[in-house]
């Protein structure tokens, strides 16, 4: 049909369409890929024989003529293991094609400083449990992990994770060794992966230019430009939380600077502004402040107003720089933003260029706390989507 490289590329492209959209008709696949009906049928047959897709007759369309068969991902065959390391919890999941979470495990993570050994021990144990619980004929085709820090591309080294004191920790290599599955662990920054996940499966679907702000004690960021993740020369780009918004009287930041966005809008900034003691922290504490503000509590309302002020300044800067179609708030910012939205919008109106802000939408993450996990799963699927039959045959 085709030379090997072209065939491999077509198989991967077709599988990616089905993986992302969940179900696509043969006709639509042909139109998207510029291939004729018989070629699409042959490619689909190969992927079906490999247990990656299945074809079904669609529901009644209301149109005359024979309907085009629908191609769907075979969810329970090939899967990836996805791991998410947040400041306060660890999550592991078995994820099937189509981004379907089939099984998961979760554990709390104490704030105990550099804890590589414990994190890897817990996640490796979860990974083995998930693999043992999978159907006997299911195949693990990849492993992806999200970490709340700056990640060196290629080897999963955590170069800097200020919230837990991780510096040059070989997270990816150590997790792969402890799992013992013979598969590399692809690791990404949690906000970068959250941005990818929201564009593929969340509130960012249909947007080629988006900004995702992820709160997890501090603030991370992911930027999609022209449909592609903006990662920087060394892979450390989009550290939006370390954009300085208050340089003269700003709060100290874990990075060593002052007045960074995450220092002014992060967990401790909100709790301090609301007058909460230092021994109170975490997502539950944040939600209590938000609930208190909604009930009319003056200190909590003022705290959200203050946070919204700095958040709005940061978002206005980002709108002026990148002209996104949508700005998404994830992690703890998903809880905080609704109560601070009025002030955020006021700052955008005051500081944002009219032509850059006139069409931008502000939304909370649709995937919630699963955004980073879903993004980690996409890392795990990358090789399968590039060479479906080659990966299964290896």
Secondary structure, 3 states (H helix, E strand, C coil): CCCHHHHHHHHHHHHHHHHHHCEEEHHHHHHHHCCCHHHHHHHHHHHHHCCCEEEECCCCCCCCCCCCCEEEECCCCEEEEEEEECCCEEEEEEEECCCEEEEEEEEECCCCCCCHHHHHHHHHHHHHHHHHHCCCCCEEEEEEEEECCEEECCCCEEEEECCCCEEEECHHHHHHHHHCCCCCEEEEEHHHHHHHHHHHHCCCCCCCCEEEEEECCCEEEEEEECCEECCCCCCCCCCHHHCECCCCCCCECCCCCECEHHHHHCHHHHHHHCCCCCCCCCHHHHHHHHHHHHCCCHHHHHHHHHHHHHHHHHHHHHHHHHCCCEEEEEEHHHHHHHHHHHHHHHHHHHHCCHHHHCCCEEEECCCHHHHHHHHHHHHHHHHHHHCHHHHHHC
